[in-house]
Amino acid sequence: MTRPMNRKGETGPVPFRTGRFFSIESKWYFACREGVDRGPFDSRGDAVAALQEYLRDLDQVQEKAARLS
């Protein structure tokens, strides 16, 4: 088992972290920080691809918001 480590720029005790992906009844989901689970997806790979797309979209929204402010 690997020892938990701080992420870049973090100091202090390492917080508890869980995996972002989980499955229920053979369907895959990913958890968002906003508290909303996304899915279902047919495979873990599909869930990973959907998460990557979700994060790209989120980055674009944040960039647009920064330009408007």
ABEGO torsion letter per residue (X at the ends): XBBBBBBBGBBEBBBBBBBABBBBGGBBBBBBAAGBBBOBBABAAAAAAAAAAAAAAAAAAAAAAAAAX
